[in-house]
Amino acid sequence: MALSELSLLLISVLAGVFGQFFLKMGAVKLGKVQIDNALTHILSIITIPELLIGLTCYALGAIVYILLLTRVNLSIAAPAISLSYICSVFLGHFWFRESIVFPQIIGLAAISVGVILVVSHK
């Protein structure tokens, strides 16, 4: 993978991770959605800046991902995007104080090895 392609991949991954981060922050502000408050919660999404920022990050990530797909095979780009899972777990741990258990560490290691194998093939 060339440097320009790797850059597009990393931008897309980071945009997705920041999107997840802001969506989580907005979801905390939104509060728990129940059947009786679902409609008002859904409508209030447009009033929570973190949710709008998160959705914007996702849109940016999608645009950059499309640009990446013009340059690399889907069979390489799609698995490589799974790097966002790794970043999201660590973001959740350090920012939201979510725990990471040993099976998750094994899963993250497997994802890492898989991405390396998929991206580094010639």
RANOR-V373288 format. One record per residue. N is the residue number from 0. D_CENTER is the distance of its C-alpha to the mean C-alpha in Angstrom with 1 decimal. Layout:
# RANOR-V373288
n->(N,N)
d_center->(D_CENTER,D_CENTER)
This chain:
# RANOR-V373288
n->(0,1,2,3,4,5,6,7,8,9,10,11,12,13,14,15,16,17,18,19,20,21,22,23,24,25,26,27,28,29,30,31,32,33,34,35,36,37,38,39,40,41,42,43,44,45,46,47,48,49,50,51,52,53,54,55,56,57,58,59,60,61,62,63,64,65,66,67,68,69,70,71,72,73,74,75,76,77,78,79,80,81,82,83,84,85,86,87,88,89,90,91,92,93,94,95,96,97,98,99,100,101,102,103,104,105,106,107,108,109,110,111,112,113,114,115,116,117,118,119,120,121)
d_center->(20.9,22.3,21.1,20.3,18.1,16.4,15.9,14.4,12.0,11.1,10.9,8.6,6.1,7.0,7.0,3.4,3.6,6.8,6.3,5.4,8.2,10.5,10.2,11.2,13.9,15.1,15.3,17.4,19.6,19.9,21.2,21.6,22.1,25.3,27.2,29.7,27.2,24.5,25.9,26.3,22.9,21.4,23.7,22.9,19.2,20.6,22.3,19.5,18.3,15.0,14.1,15.3,13.4,10.1,11.2,12.5,9.4,7.9,11.5,11.7,8.8,10.7,13.9,13.1,12.0,15.4,17.1,15.9,17.2,20.5,20.9,19.7,20.1,17.5,18.5,17.1,14.1,12.5,12.8,11.8,8.3,8.2,8.2,4.6,6.4,9.0,7.7,6.4,9.9,11.7,10.4,11.5,14.6,15.7,15.0,15.4,17.8,16.4,18.3,17.4,20.0,21.5,20.3,16.6,17.7,19.4,16.4,14.2,17.3,17.6,14.2,15.1,18.5,17.4,15.2,18.2,20.6,19.0,18.4,21.8,24.0,26.7)
